[in-house]
């Protein structure tokens, strides 16, 4: 919907679907931004290892692998491809648009 003529030529139903699609894109982007902010907060998490008199803080995650194990995620995806089975993520890890898409795909 970048050109006005495109909008004028589409039906009202098409316009509404495109508007809903744009809203879903914006919601997904907002979800990604919030998830990134949450991950940044977790990456900066510190644990108090000292005493009250001698406080000593250390990062909760010593290495990046403690925070995100890239290799194990890749292995899980590879296992899914080899087995031919789709591993569905739990609903709490998906954005609202992704949940709706999954439900629509199941219905047919």
Backbone as CSV, one residue per row, in Angstrom:
resi,resn,N_x,N_y,N_z,CA_x,CA_y,CA_z,C_x,C_y,C_z
1,UNK,0.836,-1.192,0.000,0.000,0.000,0.000,0.874,1.246,0.000
2,UNK,1.831,1.237,-0.890,2.728,2.368,-0.959,2.216,3.457,-1.895
3,UNK,1.431,3.053,-2.868,0.918,4.045,-3.804,-0.575,4.208,-3.590
4,UNK,-1.037,5.406,-3.715,-2.455,5.700,-3.523,-3.313,4.972,-4.546
5,UNK,-2.824,4.830,-5.760,-3.606,4.157,-6.801,-3.849,2.684,-6.432
6,UNK,-2.859,2.048,-5.765,-3.042,0.664,-5.319,-4.184,0.567,-4.318
7,UNK,-4.253,1.523,-3.426,-5.318,1.543,-2.422,-6.670,1.768,-3.088
8,UNK,-6.707,2.642,-4.058,-7.965,2.936,-4.742,-8.486,1.740,-5.534
9,UNK,-7.581,0.905,-6.034,-7.990,-0.227,-6.856,-8.381,-1.468,-6.048
10,UNK,-8.015,-1.530,-4.798,-8.344,-2.729,-4.016,-9.734,-2.616,-3.394
11,UNK,-10.273,-3.780,-3.086,-11.591,-3.795,-2.454,-11.434,-3.431,-0.986
12,UNK,-12.548,-3.155,-0.344,-12.519,-2.809,1.071,-12.001,-3.980,1.903
13,UNK,-12.373,-5.192,1.517,-11.903,-6.380,2.231,-10.383,-6.509,2.118
14,UNK,-9.848,-6.306,0.906,-8.405,-6.367,0.718,-7.699,-5.304,1.561
15,UNK,-8.272,-4.118,1.584,-7.686,-3.038,2.375,-7.622,-3.427,3.847
16,UNK,-8.729,-3.988,4.371,-8.751,-4.381,5.789,-7.741,-5.490,6.071
17,UNK,-7.624,-6.472,5.184,-6.638,-7.537,5.385,-5.217,-6.979,5.391
18,UNK,-4.937,-6.048,4.496,-3.603,-5.443,4.464,-3.348,-4.623,5.727
19,UNK,-4.381,-3.940,6.200,-4.238,-3.166,7.431,-3.981,-4.093,8.623
20,UNK,-4.731,-5.201,8.707,-4.515,-6.177,9.786,-3.111,-6.773,9.684
21,UNK,-2.681,-7.081,8.469,-1.344,-7.642,8.282,-0.273,-6.667,8.771
22,UNK,-0.467,-5.390,8.481,0.486,-4.379,8.939,0.485,-4.292,10.460
23,UNK,-0.680,-4.364,11.069,-0.757,-4.329,12.528,-0.053,-5.540,13.135
24,UNK,-0.222,-6.719,12.523,0.466,-7.915,13.016,1.983,-7.761,12.886
25,UNK,2.451,-7.174,11.788,3.882,-6.934,11.621,4.402,-6.018,12.731
26,UNK,3.651,-4.974,13.023,4.062,-4.035,14.061,4.067,-4.709,15.431
27,UNK,3.084,-5.553,15.695,3.037,-6.280,16.970,4.236,-7.217,17.072
28,UNK,4.562,-7.916,15.979,5.719,-8.810,15.990,7.017,-8.042,16.239
29,UNK,7.142,-6.880,15.619,8.339,-6.067,15.822,8.419,-5.590,17.274
30,UNK,7.316,-5.173,17.832,7.282,-4.747,19.234,7.648,-5.918,20.153
31,UNK,7.144,-7.093,19.814,7.469,-8.303,20.587,8.976,-8.561,20.556
32,UNK,9.582,-8.459,19.366,11.024,-8.688,19.251,11.817,-7.660,20.061
33,UNK,11.389,-6.406,20.039,12.080,-5.370,20.802,11.998,-5.630,22.304
34,UNK,10.816,-6.020,22.772,10.660,-6.315,24.194,11.465,-7.550,24.596
35,UNK,11.497,-8.532,23.722,12.279,-9.738,24.005,13.761,-9.388,24.071
36,UNK,14.224,-8.522,23.168,15.615,-8.092,23.179,15.938,-7.352,24.475
37,UNK,15.060,-6.454,24.899,15.270,-5.727,26.151,15.347,-6.690,27.337
38,UNK,14.505,-7.695,27.325,14.506,-8.689,28.394,15.807,-9.493,28.383
39,UNK,16.276,-9.869,27.196,17.530,-10.609,27.093,18.722,-9.770,27.526
40,UNK,18.705,-8.494,27.203,19.784,-7.601,27.636,19.809,-7.527,29.152
41,UNK,18.637,-7.416,29.740,18.552,-7.377,31.204,19.105,-8.666,31.812
42,UNK,18.744,-9.811,31.226,19.229,-11.089,31.742,20.738,-11.237,31.547
43,UNK,21.258,-10.763,30.438,22.691,-10.867,30.175,23.497,-10.040,31.167
44,UNK,22.925,-8.951,31.644,23.609,-8.088,32.606,23.352,-8.492,34.057
45,UNK,22.620,-9.572,34.264,22.279,-10.008,35.621,23.535,-10.327,36.416
46,UNK,23.518,-9.939,37.681,24.658,-10.188,38.567,24.174,-10.900,39.818
47,UNK,25.069,-11.693,40.382,24.772,-12.435,41.604,25.733,-11.951,42.682
48,UNK,25.219,-11.748,43.884,26.053,-11.334,44.994,26.753,-12.563,45.564
49,UNK,28.085,-12.620,45.411,28.877,-13.749,45.897,29.573,-13.414,47.210
50,UNK,29.555,-12.167,47.586,30.266,-11.750,48.790,29.370,-11.742,50.018
51,UNK,29.828,-11.080,51.032,29.061,-10.940,52.273,28.522,-9.524,52.339
52,UNK,27.801,-9.263,53.431,27.255,-7.911,53.594,28.358,-6.880,53.755
53,UNK,29.419,-7.256,54.479,30.518,-6.323,54.713,31.433,-6.192,53.494
54,UNK,31.596,-7.304,52.775,32.441,-7.290,51.575,31.619,-7.777,50.382
55,UNK,30.783,-6.895,49.839,29.958,-7.324,48.705,30.823,-7.551,47.460
56,UNK,30.506,-8.627,46.778,31.205,-8.940,45.532,30.167,-9.469,44.552
57,UNK,30.009,-8.752,43.466,29.039,-9.164,42.457,29.752,-9.807,41.277
58,UNK,29.153,-10.882,40.767,29.655,-11.547,39.574,28.504,-11.690,38.594
59,UNK,28.862,-11.738,37.324,27.817,-11.945,36.320,27.211,-13.331,36.489
60,UNK,25.913,-13.431,36.316,25.215,-14.710,36.440,25.647,-15.662,35.337
61,UNK,25.985,-15.144,34.181,26.430,-15.961,33.061,27.915,-15.691,32.838
62,UNK,28.726,-16.710,33.044,30.176,-16.550,32.899,30.576,-16.429,31.427
63,UNK,29.955,-17.236,30.583,30.266,-17.241,29.165,28.981,-17.083,28.363
64,UNK,29.137,-16.728,27.094,27.967,-16.574,26.240,27.210,-17.894,26.119
65,UNK,27.942,-18.996,26.093,27.317,-20.312,25.964,26.387,-20.612,27.142
66,UNK,26.671,-20.057,28.309,25.787,-20.223,29.464,24.454,-19.512,29.240
67,UNK,24.517,-18.438,28.480,23.322,-17.632,28.214,22.525,-18.181,27.032
68,UNK,23.238,-18.572,25.969,22.587,-19.100,24.772,23.484,-20.158,24.160
69,UNK,23.033,-21.397,24.164,23.815,-22.507,23.625,23.460,-22.693,22.152
70,UNK,24.197,-22.004,21.316,23.948,-21.976,19.873,24.015,-23.367,19.262
71,UNK,25.002,-24.133,19.654,25.189,-25.463,19.066,24.033,-26.400,19.384
72,UNK,23.516,-26.356,20.599,22.398,-27.248,20.938,21.125,-26.857,20.190
73,UNK,20.949,-25.569,19.947,19.789,-25.120,19.174,19.905,-25.608,17.729
74,UNK,21.108,-25.511,17.163,21.325,-26.005,15.802,21.096,-27.507,15.713
75,UNK,21.555,-28.244,16.710,21.352,-29.689,16.724,19.863,-30.035,16.783
76,UNK,19.092,-29.277,17.547,17.649,-29.524,17.642,16.971,-29.303,16.294
77,UNK,17.383,-28.262,15.582,16.813,-27.980,14.263,17.213,-29.074,13.278
78,UNK,18.481,-29.490,13.338,18.943,-30.564,12.455,18.184,-31.853,12.727
79,UNK,17.947,-32.169,13.991,17.206,-33.380,14.349,15.785,-33.314,13.803
80,UNK,15.195,-32.123,13.843,13.848,-31.935,13.310,13.831,-32.181,11.802
81,UNK,14.847,-31.692,11.093,14.911,-31.883,9.646,15.122,-33.345,9.279
82,UNK,15.962,-34.032,10.029,16.252,-35.436,9.747,15.033,-36.308,10.013
83,UNK,14.339,-36.024,11.135,13.181,-36.842,11.496,11.964,-36.513,10.645
84,UNK,11.927,-35.318,10.093,10.785,-34.913,9.275,9.600,-34.463,10.102
85,UNK,9.756,-34.429,11.404,8.674,-33.992,12.280,8.893,-32.545,12.659
86,UNK,7.801,-31.821,12.743,7.867,-30.426,13.134,7.683,-30.333,14.641
87,UNK,8.638,-29.693,15.290,8.534,-29.491,16.736,7.875,-28.148,16.956
88,UNK,6.661,-28.147,17.517,5.954,-26.891,17.760,6.455,-26.250,19.033
89,UNK,6.663,-24.949,18.973,7.048,-24.208,20.164,5.834,-24.054,21.064
90,UNK,6.061,-23.983,22.360,4.938,-23.671,23.240,4.379,-22.285,22.917
91,UNK,3.117,-22.103,23.161,2.450,-20.849,22.798,3.070,-19.631,23.466
92,UNK,3.640,-19.790,24.656,4.174,-18.623,25.358,5.408,-18.040,24.660
93,UNK,6.095,-18.838,23.814,7.267,-18.354,23.097,6.913,-17.692,21.772
94,UNK,5.655,-17.767,21.372,5.241,-17.229,20.079,4.537,-15.896,20.246
95,UNK,4.623,-15.092,19.214,3.878,-13.835,19.206,2.416,-14.152,18.897
96,UNK,1.502,-13.233,19.191,0.092,-13.469,18.899,-0.169,-13.780,17.430
97,UNK,0.564,-13.131,16.542,0.371,-13.390,15.108,0.793,-14.806,14.745
98,UNK,1.873,-15.289,15.353,2.347,-16.637,15.072,1.378,-17.685,15.608
99,UNK,0.787,-17.431,16.773,-0.201,-18.353,17.348,-1.412,-18.444,16.428
100,UNK,-1.881,-17.285,15.948,-3.037,-17.268,15.043,-2.721,-18.021,13.756
101,UNK,-1.517,-17.840,13.255,-1.113,-18.531,12.035,-1.115,-20.051,12.236
102,UNK,-0.581,-20.503,13.375,-0.570,-21.941,13.661,-1.985,-22.498,13.726
103,UNK,-2.866,-21.781,14.387,-4.250,-22.254,14.498,-4.924,-22.322,13.132
104,UNK,-4.680,-21.319,12.288,-5.258,-21.318,10.954,-4.718,-22.449,10.103
105,UNK,-3.431,-22.752,10.237,-2.838,-23.827,9.463,-3.404,-25.192,9.885
106,UNK,-3.673,-25.360,11.182,-4.240,-26.611,11.666,-5.672,-26.820,11.170
107,UNK,-6.412,-25.699,11.057,-7.811,-25.802,10.626,-7.930,-26.164,9.150
108,UNK,-6.935,-25.834,8.401,-7.035,-26.292,7.068,-6.779,-25.499,5.918
